[in-house]
Amino acid sequence: MSKPKVAVLLGGRSKEREVSLITGGEVYKALIQGGYPAFKIDLDENLVENLKKEQPGIVFIALHGRCGEDGAVQGVLEILGIPYTGSGVLASAISLNKVAAKRMFKAEGIPTAEFCALTQRVFKANRLKVAKELADSLGFPLVIKPASEGSTFGMSIVKDEKPLLGALEEAFKYDDEVLAEKFIEGTEITVGVLGNDEPWPLPTLEITHSREMYDYKAKYTAGMSGHIIPARISKERRERAQKEAVRVHRVLYCSGFSRVDFIVSSDGTPYVLEVNTIPGMTPLSLFPDAARAAGIEFPELIEKIVEFALEKRRL
């Protein structure tokens, strides 16, 4: 069978645009290497016109953040009837919104840190009162982050009451809703998942870095972080994290591929931090490293993701 024409959708307008351009470039090279007729489209207001002009058989979504991982682009492609990689509208929207995702985790009994959600309107009405109530409710240390932003933009670790107000104000620069969650000490790992109806986990990957948190600089600067596969936790704890990753993939209705980030506490509990429905595919990214550890080289990984998308379309 001839391989479908693939449009690699990249760039866009989110704060993760530069990372998306790198991800999309790597995906494009892998597709060409794999014999796919592929081309790149930088997401803008002419998306529908460009897709109708080029008539791809499938779209590989290589976008990160808003208008890429939040279900917006997926909805446009659904209307146009064009198959696309990764999760659908519902899974994308829930996963990018950390508050919505955590509520799903709580409902399904999936371990996740205790949290509170704050809106811009409520915060502006009485900043000091809101901050005090938050501190009284969760205690310290806390992690403060925008509800629907990626790559740790606007995220802070707050160890006492003094910097809390500033951390909340910083997070609200990025979103109208902010998540505050209890900081959990432990081993930071991630587990990639592949598949649709019968997904399976990739090997556990432990993240090492010398910064206070695994932030944008640590993620995308060579030498600032390291990947250890498998994670340096017991086999039983690795297997539990993998099982939870697959469960999260199912609970949030993900498809094709996803990456679930955890903190494994001292008692072995894998607390879910967040879910990425379009994991980065840069040379420094986590998902491709975990796939290689499973014996899946990058061109094969990209082809599998395309095949999962076509499989989903046929179901």
C-alpha positions in Angstrom: 0.0 0.0 0.0 1.2 3.5 -0.8 1.9 5.7 2.2 -0.4 8.6 2.9 0.6 12.2 2.4 1.3 13.7 5.8 0.9 17.3 6.8 3.1 18.1 9.9 1.4 20.8 11.8 3.9 22.8 13.9 4.7 26.2 15.3 1.5 28.0 16.2 1.1 30.8 18.6 1.5 29.3 22.0 4.5 30.0 24.3 5.9 26.7 23.3 6.1 27.7 19.6 9.9 27.3 19.4 9.8 23.8 20.9 7.0 22.9 18.5 9.1 24.0 15.5 11.9 21.6 16.7 9.5 18.7 17.3 7.8 19.2 14.0 11.2 19.4 12.2 12.3 16.1 13.7 9.0 14.5 12.9 9.2 15.7 9.3 12.7 14.3 8.8 11.6 10.9 10.2 8.6 10.8 7.9 10.7 11.6 4.9 13.2 9.0 6.0 10.4 6.5 6.3 9.2 7.1 2.7 6.2 9.3 3.5 5.3 12.2 1.2 5.3 14.9 3.9 5.2 18.6 4.2 5.1 21.2 7.0 2.3 23.7 7.9 2.9 26.5 10.4 -0.4 26.9 12.2 -2.0 30.2 11.5 -5.4 31.6 10.5 -5.0 30.1 7.0 -5.0 26.5 8.3 -8.2 25.3 6.7 -7.3 26.9 3.3 -3.9 25.4 3.4 -5.2 21.9 4.2 -7.8 22.1 1.5 -5.2 23.1 -1.0 -2.7 20.4 -0.1 -5.3 17.6 0.7 -3.2 15.5 3.1 -4.2 12.0 3.9 -3.4 12.6 7.6 -2.1 15.4 9.8 0.7 14.8 12.3 0.0 17.3 15.1 3.4 18.5 16.4 2.0 21.4 18.3 2.5 22.1 22.0 0.3 24.1 24.4 -2.8 26.1 23.6 -4.4 25.7 20.2 -2.5 22.5 19.7 -2.9 20.2 22.7 -6.2 21.7 24.0 -8.6 20.1 21.4 -9.0 23.2 19.3 -7.0 22.0 16.2 -8.4 18.5 16.7 -11.9 19.9 16.4 -11.1 21.7 13.2 -9.7 18.5 11.7 -12.8 16.5 12.9 -15.0 19.0 11.0 -12.8 18.7 7.9 -12.8 14.9 8.1 -9.0 14.6 8.1 -7.4 11.9 10.3 -4.8 13.2 12.8 -2.3 11.8 15.2 -2.8 11.6 19.0 -5.8 12.1 21.2 -9.1 13.5 20.2 -11.0 16.7 21.3 -12.1 15.5 24.7 -8.9 13.9 25.9 -6.8 16.8 24.6 -9.0 19.4 26.4 -9.1 17.6 29.7 -5.4 16.7 29.7 -4.1 20.2 29.0 -6.4 21.7 31.8 -4.6 20.4 34.9 -7.5 21.2 37.2 -9.9 19.1 35.0 -7.5 16.3 34.8 -6.8 16.2 38.5 -10.6 16.1 39.2 -10.7 13.0 36.9 -7.8 11.4 38.8 -9.6 12.0 42.1 -12.8 10.6 40.8 -11.1 7.4 39.5 -8.9 6.9 42.6 -5.6 7.7 40.8 -3.0 9.0 43.2 -2.4 12.8 42.8 -1.4 15.5 45.2 -4.0 17.4 47.2 -4.9 20.6 45.4 -7.1 23.7 45.1 -8.2 25.6 42.0 -8.4 29.4 42.0 -9.9 31.8 39.4 -8.6 35.2 38.5 -11.9 36.8 39.5 -11.9 35.4 43.0 -8.2 36.1 43.5 -8.5 39.8 42.4 -11.5 40.3 44.8 -9.3 39.7 47.8 -5.7 38.6 47.2 -4.6 38.4 50.8 -7.6 36.5 52.0 -7.3 34.0 49.1 -3.6 33.4 49.7 -4.1 32.9 53.5 -7.0 30.4 52.9 -4.8 28.5 50.5 -1.9 28.3 52.9 -4.3 27.2 55.7 -5.9 24.6 53.5 -2.8 22.9 51.9 0.2 24.1 54.0 3.7 24.3 52.6 5.6 23.7 50.4 3.2 24.2 47.5 3.5 24.1 43.7 1.7 26.9 41.9 1.0 26.7 38.2 -1.4 28.0 35.5 -4.1 25.4 34.8 -3.6 25.3 31.0 0.0 26.0 30.3 2.9 23.8 29.5 6.7 23.7 29.8 6.4 25.0 33.4 5.6 28.6 32.3 4.3 30.5 35.3 5.1 27.7 37.7 6.7 28.2 41.1 7.6 26.1 44.2 6.6 28.0 47.3 8.2 27.0 50.6 6.5 29.5 52.9 3.8 32.2 53.0 6.1 35.1 52.0 6.4 34.4 48.3 2.9 32.9 47.9 1.2 36.1 46.7 3.8 36.8 44.1 3.7 33.2 42.8 0.0 33.4 42.4 0.2 36.7 40.6 2.9 35.3 38.3 0.7 32.2 37.4 -2.3 34.4 36.7 -0.3 36.2 34.0 -0.6 33.0 31.9 -4.1 31.8 32.7 -7.4 32.8 34.3 -7.3 29.7 36.4 -4.5 28.5 38.6 -3.7 25.2 40.3 -2.2 25.0 43.7 -1.1 21.6 44.9 0.8 20.1 47.8 4.5 19.6 47.0 5.5 15.9 47.2 9.1 14.9 47.8 10.3 12.0 45.7 11.7 10.6 42.5 10.6 12.4 39.4 9.8 10.0 36.6 7.8 9.8 33.4 6.1 6.9 31.6 5.2 7.0 27.9 2.2 5.1 26.6 1.6 3.9 23.1 -1.6 2.5 21.6 -5.4 3.0 21.2 -7.7 0.3 22.7 -4.9 -1.8 24.1 -2.2 0.7 25.1 1.1 -0.4 26.6 3.7 1.5 28.6 7.3 2.3 27.7 10.1 1.9 30.2 10.2 4.3 33.2 12.5 7.3 32.7 13.9 9.1 35.7 14.6 12.8 35.2 17.7 14.3 36.9 18.6 18.0 37.0 20.4 20.5 39.2 17.7 23.2 39.3 14.9 23.7 41.9 12.4 22.2 39.4 12.5 20.6 35.9 11.8 24.0 34.2 12.0 25.2 30.6 15.7 25.9 30.8 16.4 22.4 32.3 14.2 20.7 29.6 15.6 22.4 26.5 19.2 23.3 27.3 21.7 20.5 26.5 23.5 19.3 29.6 21.0 20.8 32.0 19.2 17.5 32.7 19.6 13.8 32.4 17.5 10.8 31.6 18.0 7.5 33.5 16.3 4.4 32.1 14.9 2.5 33.9 14.2 4.8 36.8 16.2 4.1 40.0 13.3 2.8 41.9 12.4 -0.8 42.7 11.0 -3.1 39.9 7.7 -3.2 41.8 7.5 0.6 41.9 8.4 0.9 38.2 5.7 -1.6 37.3 3.1 0.2 39.4 3.9 3.5 37.7 3.6 1.9 34.3 0.2 0.4 35.3 -1.0 3.8 36.5 0.2 5.4 33.3 -1.8 3.1 31.2 -4.8 3.6 33.5 -4.5 7.4 33.1 -4.3 7.0 29.3 -7.5 5.1 29.4 -9.3 7.3 32.0 -8.7 10.5 30.0 -9.7 8.8 26.7 -6.2 9.3 25.2 -5.2 7.6 22.0 -2.1 7.0 20.0 0.4 8.1 22.5 0.8 10.1 25.7 3.3 10.7 28.5 2.4 10.7 32.2 4.6 12.5 34.7 4.9 11.2 38.2 6.5 11.9 41.6 7.2 8.5 43.3 7.1 9.2 47.0 9.2 7.4 49.7 6.4 4.9 50.3 6.3 4.0 46.6 3.1 5.8 45.6 3.3 7.1 42.0 1.5 10.5 42.3 0.4 11.8 38.9 1.6 15.3 38.1 0.2 15.8 34.6 -0.5 14.2 31.3 1.0 15.2 27.9 -1.1 14.2 24.9 1.6 15.5 22.5 5.0 14.8 24.1 8.0 16.6 22.8 10.0 15.0 20.0 13.1 17.1 20.1 16.6 15.6 20.5 16.4 16.4 24.2 12.8 15.1 24.8 11.8 12.3 27.1 9.4 10.2 25.0 11.8 9.3 22.2 14.5 8.3 24.7 12.0 5.9 26.5 10.9 4.5 23.1 14.6 3.8 22.2 15.0 2.0 25.5 12.1 -0.2 24.4 13.9 -0.9 21.0 11.8 1.6 19.0 14.0 4.0 17.0 12.7 7.4 16.2 11.6 6.8 12.6 9.7 3.6 13.7 8.1 5.5 16.6 6.8 8.2 14.2 5.5 5.6 11.9 3.7 3.8 14.7 2.0 7.0 15.8 0.8 7.5 12.2 -0.5 3.9 12.1 -2.3 4.4 15.4 -4.1 7.4 14.0 -5.2 5.6 10.8 -6.3 2.6 13.0 -8.4 4.9 15.1 -10.0 6.3 12.0 -11.0 2.9 10.8 -12.6 1.8 14.1 
